[in-house]
Amino acid sequence: MPPLITRDEALALGEVEDHDEIEALIQRAWEARVERFADSTDMCSLVNAKSGGCAEDCGFCAQSRFADAETPMHAMMEPEQVLEHARAAQDAGAHRFCMVTQGQGLSKRDFEKYLQGVRLVAEHTNLKRCASVGHISATRAAALREAGIQRVHHNVETASSYYDEVTTTVRYEGRLRTIQAVREAGLETCVGGILNLGETRAQRVEMAFELAAINPTSVPINMLNPRPGTKFGDREFMDPWEAVKWIAIFRLILPDALFRLCGGRVENLGELQRLAVRAGINGVMMGNFLTTLGNEPQEDREMFEEHGLNVARQPDNASNPRPDNRSGWLAGETPDVVDELLADAAPGDAVDLKVRLWDPSTQLRYRASGSVPPRPDGAANRTPHPASIG
């Protein structure tokens, strides 16, 4: 569907700073979201299936070998480990599960192990399945589909005019080729970026319209969580109202895409996470992120339920990639494992809803960088200013 606002209108909205005007914009985005998706949601969880030692120079990422940071490290998970994390995500109420690896691509051996993990998740869970494995060929995209993947994530990260400030080792055109290979394989596309990398407001509008031209099924919205020792390690967090405003603007430019809040949402939005849902969000990345911590799953569920949105799964979630749980779309009753657990408890009994999700604070082995090669773009790695800490 074409954007609901023009580029000039988006540029003007990007300059709005009055909170009342931003709230009016949020209401407009909410109406667009409800018109297209009613009360459905699209709750996702992930596992960092292979971490650290990435050869690329993305300026936001602590996993880059060019980052002067403690680097999270582990080899490709065994297929059974991936399944364990998927089952935990399902128990927490996620609708879909994304298996993520670092870098541009996987070795033949690691890719086969990855496919084995996908097959186990497809066989033993009721989760929709997403992949994020860097650049892939048409052949590999087809292999992912045959193993049971339904959607592939591959961000453009930022506007094309700002892209070279973000990375020099991964070409923007290469990202577009991967997205096209995914689409040709009959898979859904998940394409988004990161706000607050130093881009201008005009470049945020540029990125949103470039995403509209790509027309992905899903758009993950990340906000920079500055990692010490990376190129962008000294940037301050976004103002929460500024962040919510841009979510609403993106929604009006991409009215038919599934939006989810991902990395940096806790740090940048804080108490405005609930308002961000109203700005047009379909779901969040539940639990924890690749190398940082997020909300408790119950907190995320409550954020959506407060707006009258349905966070429960349908019985055949795994068989129909989109929509996930739109009321009336799928036949049968809507199961909710958390509500069922609460209903079965005796009055007054305490119920332990603690679910062990992916936890990068305990499940990653951090290794301090030794000799860090200079960044290909010549930029320095930075740490936060003391005044911006705490």
PyMOL commands that set and color helices and strands:
alter all, ss='L'
color gray80, all
select helices_A, chain A and resi 7-14+19-37+79-91+108-124+138-147+163-166+172-184+201-214+240-253+265-278+297-305+317-319+337-344+360-363+386-388
alter helices_A, ss='H'
color red, helices_A
select strands_A, chain A and resi 44-50+71-73+96-101+128-132+151-153+188-190+193-195+218-223+258-261+283-284+365-367
alter strands_A, ss='S'
color yellow, strands_A
deselect
rebuild
show_as cartoon
